[in-house]
Amino acid sequence: EIERQDLVARSARVGSYLKRRLQEELSPLPCLGEVRGEGLFLGVELVADKASKAPFPRELRFSKRVEAAALDHGLATLGAGGTVDHVNGDHLLLAPPLILTDAQADLIATGLRDAITDVLAQIG
């Protein structure tokens, strides 16, 4: 099935599209550090200060809050803390299926934007 559907090449193409869409949707947010990764295995760095990339306070558990909010928007993500120095830092990991479509990638990008916006509103 992997060969028949050319899923490796598809992963590279759709992953590149998803990465670009995440950058477009999340870049205006004050907490985007970086979108990185290859194919359909992507990470979103979340920071308290965009200029210095200073992390959110650990006790805020920002990535875990976004992970919970993402579920409300129909997205399953993996929030990870301690990614700067094994104590501080927040990231979200995305690993959608290899059969992801461009339309579904759009839904991921806008849904994640909305989830992050919700959490930013909650914390003030």
ABEGO torsion letter per residue (X at the ends): XAAAAGAAAAAAAAAAAAAAAAAAAAAABAABABBBEBEABBBBBBBABAAAGBBBBAAAGAAAAAAAAAAAAGBBBBBBBGAAAGABEBBBBBBBBAABBAAAAAAAAAAAAAAAAAAAAAAX
